[in-house]
Amino acid sequence: MRIPVLNDYIRRSNEEIVRLRAEKGGEVANQYFYPPGLLPKLPGRFYYLFGKPIQTKGREKELKDKESANELYLHIKYEIESNMAYLIKMREEDPYRGIIDRTVHRAVSASVDQVPTFEP
């Protein structure tokens, strides 16, 4: 929509198409249809990490206290945020992040069932 010529084309084509939400009113009826881009994004890698388990069993009384429950919440939040920060850092440093890099690596030096990954 930031390209003026393309923006005008999309607006004109939206005026000519059949409205699927014609019976609706307001903002829902006035939504434009934006066709997908010419090249779809190639699927990327999934980065995930299983953190250390946090035991809550046997802490029912402690969790009913608002202050201690908030303390546990902040601990869990910290663990999740630090794991996410680690994964983002590893994703940026991953030499096999792109599908082309992985494919070339597998074709040249890796076995069929081995997936290249970063070193933790």
N, C-alpha and C positions, 0 to 999 in steps of 0.2 A: 504493500500500500504506500510505501515511501517513494516509489517511482511514479512520477506524475502520469506518464503515458499509460502505464500498466494499470494504475488506479482508475483512470477514466474508462479504460476498456472493461475492467471488472464491474464498475458501477453500471455501465451501459448494458452489459450482458446480464446482470442481475435484474434489471428492469424488464427484460424480455423473457425471462424464464418463468415457468409455472411455480407459483408459491405453494409450498407444502403446508405452511402454517397460516393460510389465508384467513381461516376462521378465528384465529387468535388475534388479540389486540395488543397494543403497547409495544414494549421493547422486543418481545419475543417475535412478533410479526415483522418487525423492521430489520431483522438481522440479515446481513448479506451472506451469500454463499461464496466461499473462497476455495477455488479448486486447488488441489495439492500442487506443489512445485513440480518442475520438470524432472528433477533427480531426487529420488527419495534418499534419506539418510541411511547409510549402511549401519547395520546393527553393531553396537560396540560391545565391549566386554563388561561383565558384571563383576564388581569388586565387593566382596562381603567378608565379614569377620565375625566370628562368634566370640563374644566377650566372656569374661569369667562369670559364673553363675552368682547371683546375689540371693542369699537365703532370706526368705521372709517367714518360713515356717517356724512356729514357736514364738513369733514376735507380734502376735495379734494385739496384745495389750499395749505394746510399745507403739504400734501403728495407729491406735485410736487416739493417742496424744498428738495434737496438731503440730507441736514443735518437733517432736522426734520423727513424725511422718514427713514433715517438710525436709528434715535433715536427710532422711533416706531418699527422698525425691531428688534432692540436689546431688547426692552421691551418684544415683543412677543417671541423672542428666549429665554429670561430668564424665562418667564412663562412656556413655554413648557418644558424646561430643568428641572425646579424645580418640575413640575408635574411628569415628568418621573423619577426623582430621588426619589420622594416620593413613586411612584408605585413600583420601584425596591426594596426599603427598605421594603415596606409592603409585597411584594412577598417573600422576604427572611425570614420574620418573620411570614408568614402565616402558622398556624399549620395544615391547611387542604389543603395544596398545592398539595400533592400527592393524586392520585385517591383512593388508599387503605385507607388512613386516612379519606377521605371524606365518602367513602362507609361504613366503620366501624362506623363512627359517625352517619350517617343516619340510619343505622340498629339498633343502640343501643338507641339513644336518640332524634333523630329529626323526625319531621313529614315528610311525603312523598314530600310535596311541598315546604319544607324549605331547602335551600342550605346553608351549613355552610360557613362562611366567616370571615375575620378578622375584628376587631373593628377599625374604623378610628380614 
